[in-house]
Amino acid sequence: MGAYVTWTLEALAFGTFVVLAVLVPYARRKRDYWTSRGTPTAVGYRSLANTLPGIRLQDRSLSRHRDDGKAAGAAAVGLFDGGRPVALACDVRVAAAALGNDGFAEDGGRHASLVPAAVDAGSAAAVLPTLAECVVELITSLEAVANRRLTVSPWTEVKRCATTAVATCVYGQPMVDSRIKAFAEQCAKALSPAGGGGRPTVTDYFAAYDLSSDGRVPSTDFKQIFRTAAANSDKIDADVADKQVRLDMFEFVTGTIEQTAALVTGVLYELARNQNIQNHLREHLDSELDEHQQQITIDQLDRLPYLENVLKETLRKYPLVAVVRRVATKPYIVPGTNNRCTIEPNSLVVVPVHALHHDAEHFPEPEEFQPHRFPGQLSSAYMPHGSGPQSYIGKHFVELEAKLIVAMLVSRYEVHLDSSNPGTSPDSLNPKSFAGVRLKVVNRSGVREPRMYTSLQQLHKDNNERAGDRKFMFF
């Protein structure tokens, strides 16, 4: 018995020695990782616990760490995410470099996309008639809701419209209810991976999507735009061109559907909270669009500065990408550190967009919704779309769709908070919160049919006449 106890104690002592021999050097390396590179370590991240592989960095804590680093005069502070070194950008210059410098790449090694070259104002204009048709269906579907003064989830309603827009404007689906519903089911499957978490999955439906056209009418969808871009690119081999096109089309599934729903929900929520702003926007729409007949064009939408300001302020308060992660591909010397602070290759750089947008130095009274702050307060701290292919989609397709929806909805209806069914408040750091927003939709009283709505109805009618007898029911 005594020999067994002695053996057990010796084994425990040896095991403890081995563990300490491994952990102590590991802890020292982690503790000194950032300071040895001239970068201050964030408060709490010099302890072993926060450097372990199982400890993940929480996005909600980034504002506090940035505030601490900024108060200490640091352009960047060091953190760890799952044991991986992370540099948190405290200075706008570091954030701008991470998003726009060729020395940084997207985390995860994403494919070289056609999106930046193909998605612009011109391509958005090409799909505008089809996009407007989708929006008309949304506005029409809200008539019964407004007549009964019901409270709805704007996120749910707009998500349906955005799904239809992707199906028709990107994938070239006909506006037939059964086809659109089947497409929506595939989108839901891709956006909700098994287990309810993780990144969207390119399912078999999207990976093998038929890229051919029926040839009966000229194609103006992004499917054809991407195929043309791939054919004209000297960077893409012909044997992988179709795969590249399908991946880029899938960017619209992951980068526009829920993003458009969140943006419009944020706009309507703030307009419901600020009736004076809503009324001013409505007057602005009535006066600016009253002179236009039959067609709504990109140029006409661009002549709505107050609508533009409302969207910009919503994107400031509720950025589509609250936190951006980038990987350094070569050494980056942090500005203002006399070459003492270096971010090494393969280090992760985190840009706290939400924190930058709520910094009173750049945007006074950041918690207040103030559309009039633009364009005067537009600065390098404003980066609502993040980076990479989805930033181009966000700048053009998402904003165009959001403009159409907000302009048509506000010119035809009023939105109000419902004290009996308030729902939740939107929060960019919790994307699920947008689905919990509830707003009451009512008809405008005592006014003529808004010109914005009637002109888009005409556009909708013209499209139907050109397309024959296609039928579509908003599901």
C-alpha positions in Angstrom: 0.0 0.0 0.0 2.8 2.4 0.9 4.6 1.7 -2.3 1.4 2.4 -4.3 0.9 5.7 -2.6 4.6 6.6 -3.2 4.3 5.7 -6.9 1.1 7.7 -7.2 2.6 10.8 -5.6 5.7 10.5 -7.8 3.5 10.2 -10.9 1.5 13.3 -9.9 4.7 15.2 -9.3 6.1 14.2 -12.6 2.8 15.1 -14.4 2.7 18.5 -12.6 6.3 19.1 -13.7 5.5 18.3 -17.3 2.4 20.5 -17.3 4.4 23.4 -15.8 7.3 22.9 -18.1 4.9 23.3 -21.0 2.5 26.0 -19.6 5.0 28.4 -18.1 6.9 29.0 -21.4 3.6 29.1 -23.3 2.2 31.7 -20.8 5.3 33.8 -21.0 5.3 33.8 -24.8 1.7 34.7 -24.9 2.0 37.3 -22.2 5.0 39.0 -23.9 3.8 38.5 -27.5 2.5 42.0 -28.1 4.8 43.9 -25.8 7.8 42.4 -27.5 6.5 43.8 -30.8 5.9 47.3 -29.4 2.2 47.0 -29.0 0.5 47.4 -25.6 -1.6 44.5 -24.4 -5.3 45.1 -23.6 -6.3 45.0 -20.0 -6.8 41.4 -18.9 -5.0 39.8 -21.8 -1.7 39.3 -20.0 -3.2 36.5 -18.0 -3.0 32.9 -19.1 -6.7 32.3 -19.1 -7.4 34.8 -21.9 -4.7 33.3 -24.2 -6.0 29.7 -24.1 -7.3 28.3 -27.5 -10.8 27.8 -26.1 -11.3 31.4 -25.1 -13.0 33.4 -27.8 -13.0 37.2 -28.2 -16.4 38.7 -27.6 -17.3 41.5 -30.1 -19.2 43.4 -27.4 -16.1 43.8 -25.4 -14.2 45.5 -28.2 -15.6 49.0 -27.5 -14.2 48.9 -24.0 -10.8 47.7 -25.1 -10.7 50.4 -27.8 -11.7 53.1 -25.4 -8.9 51.9 -23.0 -6.4 51.9 -25.8 -7.4 55.2 -27.1 -7.3 56.8 -23.7 -3.7 55.5 -23.3 -2.8 57.0 -26.7 -2.3 53.6 -28.4 -3.0 53.2 -32.1 -3.6 49.5 -31.6 -3.7 47.1 -28.6 -3.0 43.4 -28.5 -5.6 40.7 -27.7 -6.1 37.0 -28.3 -8.9 35.1 -29.9 -8.9 31.4 -29.4 -5.1 31.6 -28.7 -4.5 33.6 -31.9 -2.8 37.0 -31.6 -5.2 39.8 -32.5 -4.4 43.5 -33.0 -7.4 45.8 -32.2 -7.4 49.0 -34.3 -7.9 51.9 -31.9 -6.8 54.6 -34.4 -8.8 55.3 -37.6 -5.6 55.2 -39.6 -5.0 51.6 -38.6 -8.6 50.7 -39.3 -8.5 52.4 -42.8 -5.2 50.6 -43.6 -6.6 47.2 -42.6 -9.6 47.8 -44.9 -7.9 49.4 -47.8 -4.2 48.4 -47.8 -3.0 45.6 -50.1 -1.0 44.3 -47.1 -4.2 42.9 -45.6 -6.5 40.1 -46.8 -9.9 38.8 -45.7 -9.8 36.2 -42.9 -10.5 32.7 -44.2 -8.7 33.0 -47.5 -11.8 33.8 -49.6 -11.7 33.5 -53.4 -10.7 36.3 -55.7 -14.1 37.7 -56.5 -15.5 39.2 -59.7 -17.8 41.3 -57.5 -15.6 44.4 -57.2 -15.3 44.7 -61.0 -18.9 43.8 -61.8 -21.1 45.4 -59.2 -21.3 49.1 -59.6 -23.9 51.8 -60.2 -24.2 50.8 -63.8 -25.0 47.1 -63.2 -27.4 48.2 -60.4 -29.2 50.4 -62.9 -29.5 47.4 -65.3 -31.5 45.4 -62.8 -33.5 48.4 -61.5 -36.8 47.6 -63.4 -36.8 44.1 -62.0 -35.8 45.3 -58.5 -38.6 47.9 -58.6 -41.1 45.2 -59.5 -40.1 43.2 -56.4 -40.5 46.4 -54.2 -44.0 47.1 -55.7 -45.1 43.6 -54.6 -43.9 44.4 -51.1 -45.7 47.7 -50.9 -48.9 46.2 -52.3 -48.7 43.3 -49.8 -48.8 45.9 -46.9 -52.1 47.4 -48.0 -54.2 45.0 -46.0 -51.9 45.5 -43.0 -52.1 49.3 -43.2 -55.9 49.2 -43.6 -56.2 47.4 -40.3 -53.5 49.3 -38.6 -51.6 46.2 -37.7 -48.2 45.7 -36.1 -45.8 43.7 -38.1 -42.1 42.6 -38.2 -40.5 44.8 -40.9 -37.5 42.5 -40.9 -39.6 39.5 -42.0 -41.5 41.5 -44.6 -38.4 43.1 -46.1 -36.5 39.8 -46.0 -39.1 38.2 -48.3 -38.7 41.1 -50.7 -34.9 40.9 -50.6 -35.1 37.1 -51.3 -37.3 37.7 -54.3 -34.9 40.4 -55.5 -31.9 38.0 -55.3 -33.9 35.3 -57.0 -34.9 37.5 -60.0 -32.1 40.1 -60.2 -29.2 37.7 -59.6 -30.3 34.2 -60.4 -32.7 35.1 -63.2 -35.6 33.3 -61.7 -39.0 34.1 -63.2 -41.4 35.9 -60.9 -43.6 32.8 -60.4 -44.7 32.2 -56.8 -43.7 28.5 -56.7 -40.3 29.1 -58.1 -39.6 32.0 -55.7 -40.9 30.1 -52.7 -38.6 27.1 -53.6 -35.6 29.5 -54.0 -36.4 31.1 -50.6 -36.3 27.6 -49.0 -32.9 27.0 -50.4 -31.7 30.4 -49.1 -33.0 29.6 -45.7 -31.2 26.3 -45.7 -27.9 28.0 -46.8 -28.2 30.8 -44.2 -29.0 28.4 -41.4 -26.2 25.8 -41.3 -26.8 22.6 -39.3 -26.6 23.3 -35.6 -27.9 26.8 -35.9 -24.5 28.5 -36.1 -21.5 29.0 -38.1 -21.0 30.5 -41.6 -23.5 30.2 -44.4 -23.0 27.0 -46.5 -22.8 26.8 -50.3 -25.4 24.0 -50.7 -25.6 21.7 -53.7 -28.4 23.8 -55.1 -26.2 26.9 -55.4 -23.0 25.0 -56.2 -24.6 23.4 -59.2 -26.9 26.2 -60.3 -27.7 26.2 -64.0 -26.1 29.3 -65.5 -27.7 28.9 -68.9 -30.3 31.4 -70.2 -33.6 30.5 -72.0 -32.7 33.0 -74.7 -36.2 34.3 -75.1 -35.5 37.7 -73.6 -32.2 39.6 -73.2 -30.8 38.8 -69.8 -30.0 41.7 -67.5 -29.5 39.8 -64.3 -26.2 39.5 -62.4 -25.8 35.9 -63.5 -25.2 37.2 -67.0 -23.1 40.2 -65.8 -20.8 37.9 -63.9 -20.5 35.5 -66.8 -19.5 38.4 -69.0 -17.0 39.6 -66.4 -15.5 36.1 -66.1 -15.1 35.8 -69.8 -13.3 39.1 -70.1 -11.0 38.5 -67.1 -7.4 37.4 -67.7 -7.2 36.3 -64.0 -9.7 33.5 -64.2 -9.2 30.2 -66.1 -12.0 29.1 -68.4 -12.3 25.8 -66.6 -13.1 27.4 -63.2 -15.1 30.4 -64.5 -18.5 28.9 -63.9 -17.5 27.9 -60.4 -16.3 31.5 -59.8 -19.6 32.9 -61.1 -21.6 30.6 -58.8 -19.6 31.6 -55.8 -20.0 35.3 -56.6 -23.8 34.9 -57.1 -23.9 33.2 -53.7 -22.4 36.4 -52.2 -25.7 38.0 -52.9 -27.5 35.3 -50.8 -25.1 35.9 -47.9 -24.5 39.6 -48.4 -27.9 41.2 -49.3 -30.9 39.4 -48.0 -30.6 39.8 -44.3 -28.5 42.9 -44.7 -31.3 44.7 -46.7 -33.8 43.5 -44.1 -31.6 44.9 -41.3 -31.0 48.2 -43.0 -34.6 48.9 -43.8 -35.7 47.8 -40.3 -33.2 50.2 -38.7 -34.5 53.0 -40.9 -38.1 52.4 -40.1 -37.5 51.9 -36.4 -35.7 55.3 -36.2 -38.4 57.0 -38.3 -41.1 55.5 -36.0 -39.2 56.9 -33.0 -38.6 60.3 -34.6 -41.9 61.3 -36.2 -40.5 64.8 -37.1 -37.8 63.1 -39.2 -40.3 60.8 -40.8 -42.5 63.7 -41.7 -39.6 65.7 -43.1 -38.5 62.7 -45.2 -42.0 62.3 -46.6 -42.2 66.0 -47.5 -38.8 65.7 -49.2 -40.0 62.7 -51.2 -43.2 64.4 -52.2 -41.5 67.5 -53.4 -38.6 65.9 -55.1 -40.4 63.1 -56.9 -43.7 64.9 -57.7 -42.3 66.2 -61.1 -41.2 62.8 -62.4 -43.5 60.7 -64.5 -43.6 57.0 -65.4 -40.1 55.9 -64.6 -37.8 56.0 -61.5 -34.2 56.1 -62.5 -30.9 55.9 -60.6 -30.3 59.6 -61.3 -33.7 60.5 -59.7 -32.9 58.4 -56.6 -29.5 60.2 -56.4 -31.4 63.5 -56.3 -32.9 62.6 -52.9 -30.2 63.9 -50.5 -32.3 63.7 -47.3 -33.2 60.1 -48.1 -29.4 59.5 -48.6 -28.7 61.1 -45.2 -31.3 59.0 -43.5 -29.7 55.8 -44.8 -26.2 57.0 -44.0 -27.2 57.8 -40.4 -28.9 54.4 -40.1 -25.7 52.7 -41.3 -23.7 54.7 -38.9 -25.8 53.7 -35.9 -26.4 50.2 -37.1 -23.5 49.2 -39.4 -24.1 46.2 -41.6 -20.8 44.8 -40.5 -20.2 45.7 -36.8 -16.7 44.1 -36.6 -14.3 43.4 -39.5 -11.5 40.9 -39.3 -8.5 41.1 -41.6 -5.2 39.2 -41.8 -1.9 40.9 -42.3 0.0 39.5 -45.3 3.2 41.5 -44.7 4.7 43.4 -41.8 2.7 46.6 -41.1 4.2 49.4 -39.0 1.6 51.1 -37.0 1.7 54.9 -37.7 2.7 57.2 -34.9 4.8 54.7 -33.0 8.3 55.6 -34.4 8.5 52.2 -36.0 8.3 50.5 -32.6 4.9 48.8 -33.2 4.7 46.1 -35.9 1.9 43.8 -36.9 3.5 40.7 -38.3 2.2 38.6 -41.2 -0.6 36.2 -40.4 -1.7 38.3 -37.4 -5.4 39.0 -37.2 -6.4 42.7 -37.2 -9.9 43.6 -35.9 -11.6 46.8 -36.9 -14.4 47.7 -34.4 -16.7 49.5 -36.8 -19.5 49.8 -34.3 -17.2 51.4 -31.8 -15.8 53.8 -34.4 -19.3 54.8 -35.4 -20.3 55.5 -31.8 -17.2 57.6 -31.0 -18.2 61.1 -30.0 -14.9 62.5 -31.4 -16.0 61.6 -34.9 -19.8 61.7 -34.5 -21.0 64.0 -31.7 -24.0 62.7 -29.7 -23.5 59.2 -31.3 -26.6 57.6 -29.7 -28.8 60.2 -31.3 -30.3 59.7 -34.7 -29.4 62.8 -36.6 -29.5 62.5 -40.5 -28.5 66.2 -40.8 -25.0 65.3 -39.6 -24.3 64.1 -43.1 -22.5 64.9 -45.3 -20.6 67.3 -43.0 -19.5 64.6 -40.5 -18.7 62.0 -43.1 -15.1 60.9 -42.2 -12.7 58.1 -42.6 -14.2 56.6 -39.4 -17.4 55.8 -41.4 -17.1 52.3 -42.8 -20.6 50.6 -42.6 -20.1 48.0 -45.3 -16.9 46.4 -44.0 -14.6 45.1 -46.7 -14.3 42.5 -49.5 -16.9 41.5 -52.1 -19.8 42.1 -49.8 -18.8 45.7 -49.3 -19.4 46.4 -53.0 -22.7 44.6 -52.9 -23.6 46.7 -49.9 -22.6 50.0 -51.5 -24.7 49.4 -54.6 -27.3 46.7 -54.5 -28.3 46.8 -50.9 -28.5 50.6 -50.7 -30.4 50.8 -54.0 -33.0 48.3 -52.8 -33.2 50.0 -49.4 -33.7 53.4 -51.0 -36.6 52.0 -53.2 -38.3 50.3 -50.2 -38.0 53.2 -47.8 -39.0 55.8 -50.4 -42.1 53.9 -51.6 -43.1 52.8 -48.1 -42.8 56.3 -46.5 -44.5 58.0 -49.4 -47.5 55.7 -49.0 -47.7 54.7 -45.4 -46.8 55.9 -41.9 -44.9 53.8 -39.4 -45.3 54.0 -35.6 -44.1 52.3 -32.5 -46.8 50.2 -30.8 -46.7 50.5 -27.0 -48.8 47.4 -26.6 -46.4 45.3 -28.7 -43.0 47.1 -28.6 -40.8 44.2 -29.7 -37.0 44.7 -29.3 -34.6 47.5 -30.3 -32.2 46.8 -33.1 -28.6 46.1 -32.1 -25.8 45.7 -34.7 -23.8 43.5 -32.3 -26.8 41.1 -32.1 -28.1 40.6 -35.6 -31.0 38.5 -34.4 -32.4 41.6 -32.6 -33.6 43.1 -35.9 -36.1 40.2 -36.3 -37.7 41.3 -33.0 -38.5 44.8 -34.0 -42.3 45.5 -34.2 -43.9 48.5 -36.0 -47.4 49.6 -36.7 -48.1 50.4 -40.4 -51.0 52.8 -41.2 -52.2 54.6 -44.3 -51.5 58.2 -45.0 -54.7 60.1 -44.6 -56.1 62.9 -46.7 -53.5 62.9 -49.5 -53.4 61.9 -53.1 -51.7 58.8 -54.4 -47.9 59.5 -54.0 -46.1 60.0 -57.3 -43.4 57.6 -56.2 -45.8 54.8 -55.9 -47.8 55.5 -59.1 -44.7 55.8 -61.2 -43.3 52.5 -60.0 -46.7 50.9 -60.5 -46.4 52.0 -64.2 -42.9 50.5 -64.3 -44.3 47.3 -62.8 -47.1 47.2 -65.4 -44.6 47.8 -68.3 -42.4 45.0 -67.1 -45.4 42.6 -67.0 -46.5 43.5 -70.5 -43.0 42.9 -71.8 -42.7 39.6 -70.0 -46.1 38.2 -71.2 -48.5 36.6 -68.8 -46.2 35.7 -66.0 -47.9 35.7 -62.7 -46.4 36.2 -59.3 -47.9 36.2 -55.8 -45.9 37.7 -52.9 -45.4 34.6 -50.6 
